[in-house]
Amino acid sequence: MEPIHFVTFMMRGETLRFAIRLSSERDPYRVPFNHLHYLQGLIYRRIQRVNPELSLKLHNPKVPKFFTYSLFMTEGREFREGKPYFLGRGGAYFYFSTAVPEIAEAFMGGLLEKPDVELWGEKFILKEIRALYEPERLSGKKLVTLSPIAVSTTKQLFGKPRSYDLSPAEPEFYELILGNLREKYTALTGKPPESGELEVKVYLAKPKRFEVKPGIYQRAWHLVFRVRGDEGLLRAGYLAGFGEKNSMGFGMVKVNGRKPRVKKSGRGGERDRERKEA
């Protein structure tokens, strides 16, 4: 394949959320229901391509990751009964968010350096990266998940400690989310949050079950909810994810009903070739 040239992609301000748009070599194309680990692998490979030292640090299980991403989405979809995948049609896209500029720079740079993307045996090409504006305030806004929120604890079952996935019907679900946000904020800023309190009201909750590793499952929740309280905590969750396992693709949210506003685009693939040929 001939090398592909790109419009220079520049990150400005503190925008750390992105829409990544892809086109497929064929239509329709398969998208497995359990696909988050494929996206995780893509993120780590592209970061490693640009910043091997950062990649090595992020592979340390004790190092906070501070990034999250959405489910893989398609312009059209078709379900086949009994199949572990759906058929995607038209363009495909997913969202990526981080609280660490170094991570954003490495991942976006890695995508632009190598725009050919292979996921679960399907081949895509990068069409566009869009840096998205962020809302000035989050307190009081209604939020909706782009990937479900995971919250787990340990319980004694049959005399042994077992991991237990909490639901929004259990008060500990919110206690652990709040504690997790406090930890994120403190790690990112080096100081505790100003008030450290949040009030959460859930309007809709839908369970989702993912196989995150062979034979290991995670129950998580798609939510529509409103949060009021500490703006710093909300910003940490908005950028790095709510709940746990964010670097595995859980806990990304957006403001409900808000169409993402584009701040800057980096284009590649077919669209960039057409622009240069013109």
N, C-alpha and C positions, 0 to 999 in steps of 0.2 A: 504494500500500500504506500502511495506517495505521502510525504510528510504534509501535515495540515498546519496552516498558519492561523494565528488568532489575533484579534484586536487585543491590545494590552489591557489586562484586567487590573484595576486599581481599587484598593479598599480605602475608603475615606471615613473620617469621623470614627464612630464606635459601632458601626453596623457589623454585627456578628451573626446575622441570620441570612440564609441564602436559599433560593429555589434553584434546583439543579434539574434542567430539562434535557431529556434524551430522546433519540429516535431509534427505532428498531430496524434491523436489516430485513425483517419480515413482518407481515401482518396477516393474521393475529400472531401473538407470541405468548408463551406461558409465563405465569407469575405464580410461584408456589405460595400457599398461605403462610407457611413458615419460612419467611424470607429475610427476617431481620439480621440473622448472622451473616448472610451474603453481603448486605450493605455494610455491616461492621468490617468485614474483611476488605472491602473496597476502600473504606476510609483509612484503615491502617496501612494498606499497600501504597496508597497515594501519599500519605504523610511520610512514609518511609522513603519514598522516592525523592522527596524534596529535603526532608530533615531527618536523617537516620537517628540522630541523637535524641530528638523528641520522640520518635517512634519507639525507641528502646525504653525511654522513661515511661511512656504510656502503657507499655506491656508489663510494667511492674504492678502486681495486684494491689500493692499498698499505696500507690500514687493515685490521687483523685483525678478523674478524667475531664470533668467539666465540659462535656459536649453531649449532645443528643441528636436524634434525627427522627424523621417521620416514617410511616409506612410507605411502601412503594405504591404509587398511584398511576392510573392510566386514564386517558381521555374517554375510553369506552371499555366495557368489560362484559364478559359472557361466562356464566358458570356452567360446568358440566357435572351432572349428578355423579357422586361417588369418586370424583377426581380430587387429588390434593392440591389443586391449582385452579386458577381461573385464566381465561384467555383475555389478554389485553389488546386493545385496538387503538390505533392512532399514537399520539405522543405519550411519553411516560415522564414522570417527574417525582422527586422527593425533596424534602426540606431538611436543612442542616442548621444547627445552632450551637454556639459555644460561647463561654464567658472568657475565653483566652484567645487574644488576637494571634498569637503564635500558631495555635492549632488551626485557626481559620486560614491563615496565610499558607500553611503547609498543605492543607487538604485542597484548597482551591487551586493552588499552584500545581499540585500533582495532577489534578484533573485536566488542567490546561496543557500540561506537558504531554500527557498521555490520554487523549480524548476517546480512544477506543475502550469500551467498557464491556466486560463479559461477566454476566451474572447468571448463576444456575444453568449454564449451558446456552443461554441466549446472548446474542451480540447486539450491543447498542453503540451509538456514537453520541458524544456530548454535543448538544446544540446550543445551549445557553446557560450561563450562570447569572442569576439576578441577586444582587444584594438588596435586602429589604429594609425599608424604614421601620423603626420601632416606635411604639406609642410612648408619649411622654409620661403617662401615668397608667398604672395597671390596677391600683386599688379601686374596687367598685365595678370593674369591667367584668362582663360575662366571658368566660374562657371555655374553649372546647379543645379536646385532645386531638392531636394529629397522630399520636401513637399512644397506646393505653398506659395508664399509670400503674406501676407495680409497687406494692408495699408488703413486706414479709416480716415475720417475727419467728421466734422459736418457742415451741410448745412441747410439753411432755406427752407423748403418745405411746401407750403400751410400755411405759417405763423408760422410754428413750427420748432424747431431745430431737425434734423433727422440725424442719422448716414448714411454716404455715403461712399461706398467702391470705392476707386480710382483705376484707371487702369494705366499701363505703358505709355499710350498715353497722360497722363496729367502731366505737370511739377511738380505739388504738390506731386505726387507719390514719386519722387526722393528727393524732399526737406524734406519730412517727414521721409523717410528712413535715410537720412543723419543726421537729428536731433535726431532720435532714436538711431543711432549708437553713436553719441556724448554723449548722456545721459548714454548709457550702459558703454562706456569706462570710463567716469568720475566716475560713481558709482563703477566700478570694481577696478580702480586704485587710486582713490582719487585725481586725477589731470586731467586737460583738455587735449585733444589730441594735439600732436605736431603741425600738420598743420590743421587738421580737415576738409580736403577737399577730395572729391572723384569725379572721372569722370566715368560715367556709359554708356556703349553702349550695347543695347539689340539686340540680333540676332533673338530670337524667343520668343513669348509670347502666352501662351495658358490659357484661363480662366478656373477656377474650382469653383464649388459652393458646399459648405458643410453645412449641418445642424449641428451646433455646440451645440445647445441646442434645446429641442422641440419647433418647430416653429420659431427658430432664425437661420438665415442663414448668411454665410460669403462668399463673392466672393473673391477669391484669384487667384494668377497667377503663373503658372509654367513658368520659364524663363530659357533661355540660355543667359548669359550676361558676359561682361568683365568689370572689375573695376580696375581703376588705382588711386593711391593716398595713403593716410595715412595708413600705415601698421597696426597701432594699432587699428584703426576703423575696418579694414577688419578682424583682428583677433577676435575682439569682436563679429562681425556678424557671422563669421565662427563657433565660439564656442557656442554662445548664440542664434543665429538666426538673420536673416534679417527681418525688418519690425516688426509688432506687433503680439500679441497673440502667441508668441513662445511656451509658456508652454501648449498651446492647440494644438500644433503640426504643427505650421506654420513657414516657413522661414528657413528650414534647407537646406544647399547647400553642394556640393562637387566640387572638381576641375574636370572639364569636361574631360572625356576620361581617367581619372587616376584610375587605379585599386587600391583599398585600400590595403595598406601594413600593415601586421599584426605585432604588437609589442609584444603582450603577449596574450595567450589564457587561459580562464578558461573553463573547460569542465565539463559536467554533464550529467545526464540522461542515456540513453542507451549506449552512447559511453564510459562513465566512468565506467559503470557496466562491459562492455565487457573488458575494460583494466584491471580492478581489478580481474576479473575471470581468465584472461590469466595469 
